[in-house]
Amino acid sequence: MRHPDASRYWESNLEFDSIHSESDAAGRQRLVVSEVKWRRLTTSEKTEIAQRLAQTWAKSALHSRYPYVDFEVIDATILKTVRREPTERKKDR
């Protein structure tokens, strides 16, 4: 799992695919709010989605409690970096 402490978050009219905490370079805790898309996105699509994500975050109840937030858009290109261990298949006999 990429971020074991990550979780989805919902309010009545909004949803975030993943929220997790990290320490920034100054040692402050910050949240990383992510949108996950299961296809490859263009740079402009990622930019548009990240802007929409920030606008949605500004409407959330968490917005005022967490001053340090980064936004990320995760798309199918991450699949290139995920390595799976080979699995053995059992043959039915």
C-alpha positions as CSV (number, residue, x, y, z in Angstrom):
1,M,0.0,0.0,0.0
2,R,1.4,3.4,-0.9
3,H,0.1,5.3,2.2
4,P,-1.1,2.9,4.9
5,D,-2.7,5.7,6.9
6,A,-4.7,7.0,3.9
7,S,-8.5,7.0,4.0
8,R,-11.4,8.2,2.0
9,Y,-13.4,11.1,3.3
10,W,-17.0,12.1,2.7
11,E,-19.3,14.9,3.7
12,S,-22.9,15.4,2.6
13,N,-22.0,16.8,-0.8
14,L,-18.3,16.1,-1.3
15,E,-15.8,13.3,-1.4
16,F,-12.1,12.8,-1.4
17,D,-10.5,9.6,-2.7
18,S,-7.6,9.7,-0.3
19,I,-6.3,11.8,2.6
20,H,-3.1,11.1,4.5
21,S,-0.6,13.0,6.6
22,E,3.0,13.6,6.0
23,S,5.8,15.8,7.5
24,D,7.0,18.6,5.2
25,A,10.6,19.8,4.9
26,A,10.1,22.1,8.0
27,G,8.8,19.2,10.1
28,R,5.2,20.4,10.1
29,Q,2.4,17.9,9.7
30,R,0.5,18.4,6.5
31,L,-2.3,16.6,4.7
32,V,-2.1,15.3,1.2
33,V,-5.5,15.2,-0.5
34,S,-5.6,13.0,-3.6
35,E,-7.9,12.3,-6.5
36,V,-7.5,9.0,-8.2
37,K,-8.4,8.4,-11.8
38,W,-8.0,5.0,-13.4
39,R,-6.8,6.1,-16.8
40,R,-3.8,8.1,-18.0
41,L,-4.4,11.9,-17.9
42,T,-2.9,14.7,-19.8
43,T,-1.0,17.4,-18.0
44,S,-3.9,19.9,-18.6
45,E,-6.4,17.3,-17.2
46,K,-4.3,16.8,-14.1
47,T,-4.0,20.6,-13.6
48,E,-7.8,21.0,-14.0
49,I,-8.6,18.2,-11.6
50,A,-6.1,19.6,-9.0
51,Q,-7.7,23.0,-9.2
52,R,-11.2,21.5,-8.8
53,L,-9.8,19.4,-5.8
54,A,-8.5,22.6,-4.1
55,Q,-11.9,24.3,-4.7
56,T,-13.7,21.4,-3.2
57,W,-11.3,21.3,-0.2
58,A,-12.1,24.9,0.5
59,K,-15.7,24.0,1.0
60,S,-15.0,21.1,3.4
61,A,-15.2,21.1,7.2
62,L,-11.6,20.0,7.4
63,H,-10.4,23.1,5.6
64,S,-10.3,25.3,8.7
65,R,-8.6,22.6,10.9
66,Y,-5.7,21.8,8.6
67,P,-3.8,24.8,7.3
68,Y,-1.1,22.9,5.5
69,V,-2.5,20.9,2.6
70,D,-1.1,19.6,-0.7
71,F,-3.2,18.2,-3.5
72,E,-2.2,15.4,-5.9
73,V,-3.8,13.7,-8.8
74,I,-3.0,10.1,-9.2
75,D,-3.6,8.5,-12.6
76,A,-2.8,5.2,-14.3
77,T,0.8,6.1,-14.9
78,I,1.5,5.1,-11.3
79,L,1.0,1.5,-12.4
80,K,4.4,1.7,-14.1
81,T,6.0,2.2,-10.8
82,V,4.2,-0.5,-8.9
83,R,6.1,-3.8,-8.8
84,R,4.3,-7.0,-8.1
85,E,6.0,-10.0,-6.7
86,P,5.7,-13.1,-8.9
87,T,3.0,-15.4,-7.7
88,E,3.1,-19.2,-7.9
89,R,0.1,-20.8,-9.5
90,K,-1.1,-24.1,-8.1
91,K,-2.1,-26.5,-10.7
92,D,-5.2,-28.5,-10.1
93,R,-4.6,-32.2,-10.4
